[in-house]
Amino acid sequence: MNRIFGIGALAAIVLAAAGGTAHAADDVIRIGEINSYKLLPANMVPYKKGWELAQEEINAAGGLLGKKVETVFRDDNGNTGDAVRMAEELLSREKVDILSGVTLSHVGLAIADFAKQKKVFFLASGPFTDRVVWESGNRYTYRLRYGTYSMTTALVNEAAKMNKKRWALVYPNYEYGQYAAKTFKEILKKAQPDVEFVAEQAPPFGKIDAGSVVQALEQSKPDAIFNVLFGPDLTKFAREGQTRGLFKNREVVSLLTGEPEYLDPLKSDAPDNWLVTGYPYELIKTPEHQKFIDAYRKKYNDYPRMNSVIAYATMKAIAAGVTKAGSTDTEKLIEAFKGLEFDTPQGRSVFRPLDNQSTFGVYVGRTGVKNGKGYMKTGDYVDGASVMPADDVVRKLRPATDN
């Protein structure tokens, strides 16, 4: 009898606990966030800080729909298999209401496909490949950050003014790098028909032999270089190129390099006068950015990085979407995000009903070195809506059956 009573009591306790958990879940909106935390710590540490700052502000203002917001973070280890497993776990075990996150392009494509298969809302914060919203786009997937096409177009508009004929390209050999190189060549060729592409180097992501890459580029005698490398690959390339004189008297046009995440590790070896996309946080004096940077510094005693802005804006976009939908129901969120306006540290953006892409913009400017540290000495904001393909082009790219 004691054994039977013990089992019955244990069952009652388990049921009560389960009931308590279910009840608690009713009072919480849970977001499942997937990203490359171990692989890209320079990006992901400030990213998580920006995310948690936004979540803290949302909860301090009463949460969403009267509920507290919580985030369950998972690491994708930079590969699609782990990412999909984490997404499955977030839905089945953690019972999240929304999926979000991702930095690497191939992972973004995998989670977008997962969202389509599982019919769950996914707000991609940062994968650059435009296939996420175009060729492989689906109604369940929205993207916050500008894509490779917009970022490259913003640079090409300035690069064409250089009127350099012989270009060499270097990029990581995976989805993001390949697409960036292809886009740069296509757009620059239209703007400058006589341009020549004299060399291409595509080292494996994270495994660059900087010496051989720099040597191959130098041998091609380019007038200018288009660089897509980032992270540790960029650090090695920039230092080796500077040592060997690759950049002397040559223009360098470079994606992402103006972000503190990539300039900071280079310190005094940071490139000078490269034309880049980035985050000139010291130059942005708008009220919305000042409010963000003050809050960030107060909480972390540090300056934000580009990924801090991306994460903060993603969380704010989710809050705006849930509020507009009045629910976390997938179908209601899909409708609410169509044409959704939301505030970011860079100003107001909107999700385009055409392709689920936001108009979040990009800064373009020149790098410099000051007090032993790289920074953006100039920076102009380019609205995302101004550097996207024509609507008819997007319609041809995006699947006809958007489901």
N, C-alpha and C positions, 0 to 999 in steps of 0.2 A: 504493500500500500504506500509505504514511504517513497519507493522508487517511482510508482505511478504518479504520486502527488508531485514528486520532484520534476518529472517530465512535463506534467500538466502546468506546473508553475512556471517552468522554463518557457514553455510554449506561450503562455500568457504574457510573459515578459517580452519575448521576441515579438509577438503580435503588437503589444503596446508600443514597443520601440519602433516597429515598422509604421504603425499608425502615427506616432509622433513625427517620424521622418517625413511621411507623406504630408502631414499637416504643415510641417515647417516648409516643405517645398512649395506649398501653396502661397506662402508669403515671400517667396524669393524668385527672382528671374535669374536664371543661370546661363552664362555664356561660355561656350567651349572655345578656347583660343589655342591654336596650333601654330608653332613656329620653330625656327632653327636655333634654339637657345644655346646649345653646346657648340654648334658649328660656327656661329656668327656672334660671339659674345659682345664685340664692339658695337654691333647694331642692336642686339637684343636686350642688353642691360638698360640702355636709355629708353628703348621701346617699352619695356615693362614699366618703367618709371612713369612714362607719359600715360600709359593705360591706367595705372593705379591712381594717378592724380585725377584723371577725368572721372573714374569710377567713384572716388572719394567725394568729388564735387557733386556728382549726381545723387549720391546717397545722402549727402548733407542737405540737399535741397528737397528731400522727401522721397528719393528713389524714383522708380518708374511704375506708374499705375498703382501707386500706394505700396509698392513692394521694394524690398532691398535688392540691389544688384550684386551678384557674385560672379567671379570668373574662375573657371577651372583651366589652368594652363597645362599644356602638354607639349613635349619636344618631338619634332618629326625627324631629328637626326639627319636632316638634309636629304632624305630619300622617300620615295613615294610609298613604298610598302609600309614603313613605320607610320607615315602620315595617315594613311587610310585606316590602319589598325587603331591609331589614336582617335580618329574621328568616330569609328565604330564604338569604341569604348566610351567616349564622351556621350554618345546618344543612348547606348544601352545601359551602361552602368551609372554614369553621372547624371543622366536625364537632363541634359542641357536643352535650352529652348532655341538657341541660335548657335551656329558655327561661325567663327571668324578667324582672321589672322593670315599667316603665310607670307614669307618673303621670297623664297626661291621659286622661279617660274615653273619648273617641272612639277614641283609639289603643288603649286596653285592649280595647275591643270588637273592633277589627280583628285584634289579635294572638290574642285568644281564638278567633275564627273561623278564623284561620290554623292554630292548634294543632289544632283539630278536623279541618280538612281534611288536615293533614299527619300527624295522629295522633302528636303529640309533646307531652310534658308541659310545661305552662306554669304557673308560680307567679306570679300578678300581685301585685306588691308594694303598689301604691298607687292604682289608678284608683278613683274614688269611685262611679261608676255601678253600681247594684245589678244592672243587666241582665247584667253580666259573670258573675254567679253565679245569676241568676234567669231572666228571660225569654230571654236568650241564653246561658244556662249550658250547659256541656257537660262530659263526664266527664274531659276532658283539662286543664281549667282550674280552678285553685284560687286563692283570693284571701286575702292576709294581712291587709291593713288593713280596718278597719271601713268600711262603705259610707255613702252619703248618708242612707239611711233611719235607720240606727242613730245617726249623728251628729246628725241633725236631731231625732230622737225624744228624745235625751238633753237637747237644748236646750229642746224644747217642754215637757217635763215641768216645767222651771223657768219658762219663759215664761208658761205658763198661770196660774202663781201671781201674776203681775203684774196680772192681770185688766184688761188694756188692751183697749179695744174696737176702735179704729181702727188698722189696721196698714198700713204701706207696705212694699213689697218691692223690693230691688234685687239683680240677679244677672247674671252673664255669660251671654250668649245662645248657649249650646251645651249639650251633653248634661248635664254636671254641674250647671250653674246652673238649667236648666229643671227637672230632676228634683228638685233641692233645694227650689225654690219650690213646686212641685206637692205635694211631701211635707209641707212645713211647713203649707200651707193645709189639707190634708186632716186632718192630725193635730190641729192647733190647733182646727179647727172641731168635731171630736169632743169635745175637752176643754172647749171654750168655745163653745157653739152660737150665741151672740149676736155673735160677732166679725165685724167688717167689714174687707174688704181694699180700701182706698181708692185705692191707686196701685201700679203696677208699672213699674219701669224695667229694661230688659234690654239694656244696651249690648253691642256686639261685644267678645269677649274681647281684651284688649290694646289697645283703641281707644276707651276711655271719654272722653266729653266731660263731665268732672266738673262743670263749672259748670251745664250744662243739666240734668244728672241731679239735682243738689242742688236746683236751682230747682223742678223738677217735683215732687220729693218734698215740699218745703216748702209748695208751693201746695195739696197735698192735705190739709194739717193733720192728720197722723197723731198718734196717741198714742204709737206705738212703731214701730220700723223693724227689719225682718229683712234682714240683709245677707249676701250670699254671695260678694261680690267678694274677690279675693285678688291677691297680687303687686303690680305697678305700678298696676293699676286701684284696688286698695284704698288704696294710698298717696295717690293723687290724690284719691280720694273722701273719705278721712278728713281730709285737709288742707283741702279745699274746704268740706266740711261744717262743720268747726270754725270756719273763717274766717267763714262765713255764718250761724253759729249754729243749724244744723240739729239738732244733737244736744242743745242746751240744754233741760233739763227734759223730755227724752224718753229712754225706754229704747231701747237698741240691742242686739239679739240677733244674734250674728254667728258664722258658721262659720269655723273656721281661724284667726281673728285672734289668738288667744292663742299661736300658735306663734312662736318667736323669728325665724323666716324672714321674718315679716310685720311684727312689732313693731320689730325692729332698724332697718330702713330709715327708719321714722318718727321715731326718736329722741324728742325731747321733744314732738313732735306726736302721739305715740301716744295712742289714745283712752283716756279714763279711765272706769272703772266699766262698760264694756260687758260683757254676759254672753256668754261665748265658749266655743268648744272650743279646746284648745291643749295646750301642753306646759310645765307649771310646774316645770321641772327643779330649781329651787332648793328646792321644797317637798317633793320626793319623797325620803323617807328610808329606803326599803326596802333590804335587803341587796343584792338583785339589781340595783337601779338604782345604788346606790352603787358596786358593783363595776364596772359599765359606765362610769359617769361618770369614775371614777378612771382607768380604762384609756384612755378617750378623751382626757382631759386630759393624761395622760402622753405619749401618742403625738403629739398635735396641739397641745398647749399652748393649748387652746381649749375652750369648753363645747359640748356637742352641741346640735343642733337636732332638731326633730321628725323630719325626714327621715333624720337619722343613726340614730335609733331604728328607723325603719321598715326601712331597709336592713340594719342589724345583725340585726334579728329575722328578716328574710327569709332571710338567709344561714344563720342558725341553724336555721330551719325546714327549709331544704333539707338541711342536715347531718343533722338528726333523721330526715327522710324517707328519705334514701339509706341511712342506717345501718339503719333498720327494714326497708327493702326488701332490703338486702344486694345492691343492684344499682342501675344507672341505667336499666334497662329500663323503658320507658314504662308497660307494664301493671303491672309490679310496683310502680312508684312510685304509680300511681293507687290501688292497693289499700292501700299503706302509709300514704298520707295520709288515708285514711278514719279518722277518730277519732284522728289523730296528735296527741299532746301534745308541746309544745316550749316551751323557756324563752325569755323575752324580758326586756328591762330593766324591763318593767311587770309581770312575773310570768308564770306559766304560762298558756298558751293551748292551744286544741284546735281542730282542723279538724272541722267538723260533717259527718258523712256525708250529711245531708239535702241540703246545697246546696254543699258544698266551701268554705264560708266559715269563717274562723277567728273565735274569740271575743275576739280582741285588742280591748282596751277603749279608751275615750275619756275625757279629762279635761275637766270643765266647771267654769268659775269666772269670776271678775271680773278685768278688767285694771286696771292702775294705772301711774303714772309715777313713777320714782324715779331720782335722780341723772341726769336728762336722758335717761332710757331707759324704754321700755315693758316691762312684765313682767306676769305673772299673780300678783296678790296673794292670790288664793284658788284652790283647785283640788281638786275631788273626783273620784275615779276611778269611772267607770261601766263595769262589766263588759259586754263586748260581747254576751254571751248574754242580758242583761236588756233590751236595747233592739232586739230583732229581732221581726219579725212572728210570729204563731202558726204552728206547723208546717203546719197545713192550708192557710194562706194561701200559704206558700212552695211547697207542693206544687202548688197551682193555677198559680202563676207560672212555675215551672220546667218546661221541656219534658218531656212524658210519655216521649218516647224520648230518654233521656239517653245519646246517643252522638255 
